[in-house]
Amino acid sequence: MEDRLERAGVDETARADALETLQRVGWVDDGRYAAGRAAALAGRGYGDEAILHLLAEDGIPGEAAAAAVAALEPEAERARALADRQGRTAKVAAQLRRKGFAPESLEPLFAQAGHEA
């Protein structure tokens, strides 16, 4: 929001006042935004590492991002659901790695199928 106001030519003092007001009335809430964005990313098949990275790119403070990820279904369970749906192949394991799933979430799933995570 601050970047938008700056690009619109709003001076620094007015930006700070506007942001404070928006936060006070609940229109700008990093925690709420982080929770919603994390849930959406998890729903699109992203692992915790990728979600944290994308939240950081969105300017979400580390505490709010970590709390949002902690509130999600555990990564290992999300990985299991995806592997069950997509198959336990080396291709799926590689895709999940690229989407930010930790090796410790993937190894038990794909070791059983004879693939390395």
HELIX and SHEET records of a PDB file:
HELIX    1   1 GLU A    2  ARG A    7  1                                   6    
HELIX    2   2 GLU A   12  ARG A   24  1                                  13    
HELIX    3   3 ASP A   30  GLY A   43  1                                  14    
HELIX    4   4 ASP A   48  GLU A   57  1                                  10    
HELIX    5   5 GLY A   62  ALA A   70  1                                   9    
HELIX    6   6 GLU A   75  GLN A   86  1                                  12    
HELIX    7   7 ALA A   90  ARG A   98  1                                   9    
HELIX    8   8 PRO A  103  ALA A  111  1                                   9    
END                                                                             
